[in-house]
């Protein structure tokens, strides 16, 4: 269970990481490229994804073709949990051109090729998200972990609504497999987020 103290710690860490990148003249989206000079559409960054073999958590950053990207967005993270020979997608985190998170989203099965886990299993996986990564990408890992804690309630709702959307699509198509493979349904649920607003809320709660 997330306490107000834990939320404040997450807010502190996330803000600190963003500030450190800003001081070095970089954005978080640039840091996510893991040293690559060019940002190529559809390519994963890092190229082999970033995987914590001990925990099974993984993420990568990428962007779609310009015509498929929401206006003002630079790219997005896909956060994943691997278990033996399968994996399930946890959440997508979109960044704007300044490297600020602006949108959270869930995807249909065909997008990542995941084994579509039910909402409660995904939420449980998110609750334990932690990656023991060293080196240049360690701050990005901590940033993602902090963001998940800061917006856990909103992410939980998105995942529950994702299962409701799948249920509706299954009834519409008359077959769950057809629903999960529907190319017309790429993003299943999404919502915009206000990072600065959330950080301010955490500060006010601590000082009140």
Secondary structure, 3 states (H helix, E strand, C coil): CCCHHHHHHHHHHHHHHHHHHHHCCCCHHHHCCCCCCCCCCCCCEEEEEEECCCCCEEEEEECCCHHHCCCCEEEEEEEEEEECCEEEEEEEEEEECCCCEEEEEEECHHHHCCCCCCHHHHHHHHHCCCCCCCCCCHHHHHHHHHHHHHCHHHHHHHHHHHHHHHHHHHHHHCCHHHHHCCCCCCEEEEEECCHHHHHHHHHHHHHC
